[in-house]
Every structure is written in structure tokens, then in C-alpha cells.
Amino acid sequence: MAVLPAADLAGGQGLRAEVTLEAGRWVTLAVIGGAAGAPLQIQPIVQKTDPIAPGETRITLFNAVPGSLPIDFQLGDGTLLISAVNYPNALLASDGTYTIDIVAGPRAIQITPFDDRARVLVDLPNVNFAAGVYHFLVVGGLQESPLPFLLVTDPETMTVQDMHANGASPEIGVGSARVRAVHLALGLGPVDVTLGGAAASVHGLEFGKVSAWIDLPAGLYDTAALLSGGGVLNPPIQVVDLPIVAGSQVTLVVHGDAARGSGAILPVATPAEPIAPGETRLVLVNAALQSGPVDLRLEDGTLLLGGVMYPDGEHGAAALDITAGARTLIVTPAGEADTPLLTLPGLALGENRVTLIALTGVDSHFIPVLAFDEP
């Protein structure tokens, strides 16, 4: 194989190497070196593919810092997980990696020199290592300024998400998230909702239905709603670089009037904080065309959520926690407790449960769509 400058793909000067690729192997070809006296080279890395135990996650650490001393990988509390990973060295028969399986979950992780674990080279305080997926953590750059890169592979779909660990904003973080979709767009038959092309998708979602949750790495996703079966919407319903935050639960609300070209996707994130004992969480979405702001009230007129507007890019949803139990909920125009527009009688709002109440339809002719699930 050869690595050539992008402007010299015809086969001029570049790096060439002979690489053996055995059947059935997962091989990462890393282009490394070129600094600190380390020659530019292609390093094949054969990754472990045996099954991951339930509830665990797999992490491969790759030392790609040319001329570096061996590095250690530890938790934020100093617990050592991987020790003394060398830069690739043929004499040591080292490809520069070490792989470990650990219990999945959020972790603070650090990279340190093997001989000075108090000196942190890389600090990633909020990485959510999802169960059953492969994490390829690369430490590159130079010794004076090492840079981390995190690639997450779903072994079932073989999709890879680049988490850009060196530049991930605190608003997105590094880890996994849960995403689902609800179809509230008038004038549309079943839709497919895609995230990042083929990375994850919901197929054949009928009007008024809510999909199951999909687990995927946090990041920026190009998101679109397409007619099931390959039909094209004009204009398309899509969002470019939709941020999906680590640890979040996001409902993608497909709404609008497709016949008049007003389709859109509203991301609604369920609040992340735990639900207090004895309480339940309500999430209200107002996607009813031409409706003014609405209130959500108890049967006695007590205001729960006020002035929830039709989506305009920022608004469209609101949430709160109330005491769990059977409740009759009423939707009214904002500020008009005595003008019921929709009554939802006898809802069982269970403890530690999230209830999505999504409104579609036109004006005051609401069609309610409900979903009940655990946080």
C-alpha cells in the first residue's frame, strides 16, 4: 500500500509499505512518525474481535507520539488500567497498543508517563464508555503537546464514530446517548429518520408513532426524515450537524405540513437529572400547526407547564417533575384555565417514569401522541 500527498495521487513521492491482511481480521493502518527522529511509517494494528462480556466495554490504547516514553492509562482517581504502552517498536515486537475490557459506564480517564503517574499528559474527565462497543483511544501529537483521538466502533453495524476527543466541546462530551423519533408531520406517510447517513436510523415510522430508542455515540449528526421506500421530500426535512450530547436522551420530533413545505425536525432532550423518589417526569411538545402557546394543567386548573409554543428553532417543548400517580391532564390556551382544548383522563404517571405528551394536528384540533418509558 502507499500513502501519498493528496495532490499527488498519480503515484509520485510518498510512503510505501508491504502489508499482509489476513482474512477475518480487523486491521487499522496507522500512518505515524515523521517527527522527533521517528521515521514516517505505516503501522498495521490487528484489533481483538472476540465477544465482549455483557455489561463491559473494550478499550484499545495506541501510543502514536513519536519518540515518546511508554505511557500509562488510568482512571481519574489514579487506578491503573494499562501500564507502559510503547510507541511502535519492531525490536520489542510492539505495535504500540494494548487492549483491555472494563465495566461499561462513565469514567474520568488520564494518560501519564509510565515513570511519573502524577504528571497528567491527557485528561478526559467525562467519557461514557458504552457497553458492547470498541473504543480506540489514540494519543498522538508531540511529547510536549500530546493530543487524544477517540474512535468508537459498533461491532454489530461496523459503523465508526470519530469523537474528536481533542476538541470535543463540553456541550457534547465524549460518550454515548439515546435517540428516538416521533412522527407528527401532517400529510406524510411512513418516514425513515436517519442520523449520520447509515450510522443509525428509524425505518417505516408511521404518523403518530414513537420509535424505540437507539444507542449511539455522542457527536454531531446530519439528520433527515425521508419517505420510506426511497421517496424524496421537496424541500427536504433535515438538520445539519445536530448536536447529540453524551449521556442525553433525545426525541427527534418530525413535524410541520409537508404539503406546504414546512417540515422540520425538533430535537427535544429529556432533562438529565435523576427523578426524585415518588415523582414522575412530564415532557410536553407542541407541534400542532397554527396553534398559539398552550398550557398543561391538572383537572382543578393547577398550572403545570405554561406557554409552550409551536417550534421555532428554540421553543416547542417543556418538562417538569410532579408527584407520581393517576392524573387527568388538560391542555388549554396559554393563560386560559377555563378553556379546555384537550383532556387526557386518568393517565397513570408512574414513579420514576418519563411521559412524553406530543401534540400534533391543526390549531385547536389536537391529536395527542403519548409515550411512557423509564429514564
Disulfide bonds with the S-S distance in Angstrom:
none
